[in-house]
Amino acid sequence: MKDIEIKRVGLDDVDELQRISKLTFYETFAAENSEENMSQYLENGFSVEKLSAELTDKDAEFYFAVLGSHVVGYLKLNFGQSQTELQDDKSLEIERIYVLKEFQGKSVGQILYNKAIDVARHKNADYVWLGVWEMNPRAIRFYKKNGFVAFDKHIFKLGADEQTDIMMRFKLAE
């Protein structure tokens, strides 16, 4: 989609970030999870307070994918101590690439991914890493197609449910 614009998300965008976060997460994961666990995660994981704190974190960045005047997806990146696990100064974590269901398969995720790689290069990262749910084959294929390889696993809590994420990384060219 040539008309997609990538826009850095600021604190004044927190309501739109909350809306797109809850909507894309629900669309992507509701079918495979209980309503109770989904509700709990959506409430806690995407509260205005939590998102505001993340937006003011100097080691985290959010970007919207905008088509016309509509946000159709977003990207969350973490550096340094804000990374959820590795916290390596030479790495960048892609914590989230979420796209509205109706725009999946239309290059929006790839455009957001390309932005993440640009940011990683700008920050002189050696590699990019992420965790992807083992039950999300579409996302795993996407990352493999982009050169990521699995290197470990970790637990992701969705409400009361412990789920396994495959940790994957991509080494940036020297």
N, C-alpha and C positions, 0 to 999 in steps of 0.2 A: 504494500500500500504506500504509494508515493506521497500521499497527503498527510501522513502521520508526522506530527511535530513532537519533539521531546522537550519537555519543560521541567526545570528544576522545581521541586515542591518546597514551599515555605510554610512557616507557621500559620500564615493567614489562609492556607489551603487545607487546614486540618479537617474541616467538616467534609470536604470532597474526598480527602484521603480516607477518612473513615468509611464513607459510603462505598467507594470503589473497593476498599479492602474487604469489607464484609460481603459485598455482592460477589466478587470474584472468588473468594475463599469458599463461600457457600455453594456457588455453581460448580466448583471444581471437586469439592470433597463431601458434600452432603449425602450423596447416594450411597457412599461406602461407610458412613458413620452414623451413630445414633443421634437423634435430635437433641437429646440432653447434652451429650459431649460437644456437639456443634454449638449449641446455644451458649454453653459455658465458655468455650474458646472464643467465640465471636464477641461476647461481652467483655472478657478480660483482655484478650489479645489485641483488640482493636478499640479499646476505650479512648476517649479524647485525651485523657490524662497520659496514658501510655504513648499514644502517637505523638502528642505534644513534646514529651520528654525525648522521644527518638528524633523528632524534627530539630530539636535544639542541641542534639549531641554532635559535637564537632567531628566525630569519627563515623558518622552515618550520613548517607545522602539518599533522598528519594527523587524519582523522576516520574512524571506522568507521560503517557502516550496519549496525545490529543488528536482527535479527528474532527475538524471543524471546531465546534465549541464543546465537544463531548470528550470526556476522559474515558478511554476504552481499555486502559491497562496501566500498570505501574511497575516500577523497579525499586528495590531497596538494596543498598550496598552498605557494607560495614568494613571498617579498617581498624588496625591496631587493637586496642583493648575492647572495642565495641563488637568485635567478631564473637559469634556465639560459642566458638570452641577454640580453634587453633591460635588465635591472637598473635600471629606472626607478623612482625612489622613489614615483611616483604610479601605479604599476601593480601588479597582482597576477597571478601566473602560476598557472593550474591545470595542474600537471604531470601529475596522474593522476586520472581517475575510472574505476575498474574495478569491475565488478559480475559476480558469478558468473553463468555462462551461463543457469542455470535461473531467474534473477531478472531477466534482461534483458527490457525491454518491459513491466515492471511498476512503473514510476515510481521505482525505486530510484536510477537515475542522475539523474533530475530532482530528487529530494530532495537528493542530494549536491551537485548543481549549485546549487540554491537556497541551500544552506549556504555555498558558495563566494561567491556574490553577497552574502549577508549579511555575511560576513567582510570582503569588499572594501569594502563601504559603511562598515562599522565602522572600517576603517583609512583611510577617506577616499581611496581609490584613484579615479583618474579613469577607468581602464579595466582590463579583465581580458583576458588573452591566453593562448594555448596553442598547442601544436604537435600536429597530428593526422596520422597516417600517411595518405598519399595513397591507399593501398589499403584504407582502412577507411571505405567509403561510409556505413555505418550511423552512425558517430560524426560524420562530416561533416554528414550530414542533421540529426542531433541539435543540433549547435552552430549551424547555419544557422537552424533552427527557433527557437532561443533568441536570435537576433539577431546572431550573430557573422558577421564578414566576413573573407575572406582578405586578407592584406596582404603576405605574403612566403613564402619557403620556406627550409628548412634541412635539413641532413643529420643523420640519426639513425643511429648505428652499432649494429647488432644482431649481436654477434659480429664476424665479418669482413665482414659485408654492410652496405654503405652504402645507406640508404633515405632517401626524401624525405618530410619532414613539411611539411604546409601550415600556415603560421602564421596564426592567426585572432585577431581581437580584437573586443571588445564594449565600447562606450563607455557608462559608467554615466550615468544621467540627472543633470543638474545639480541 
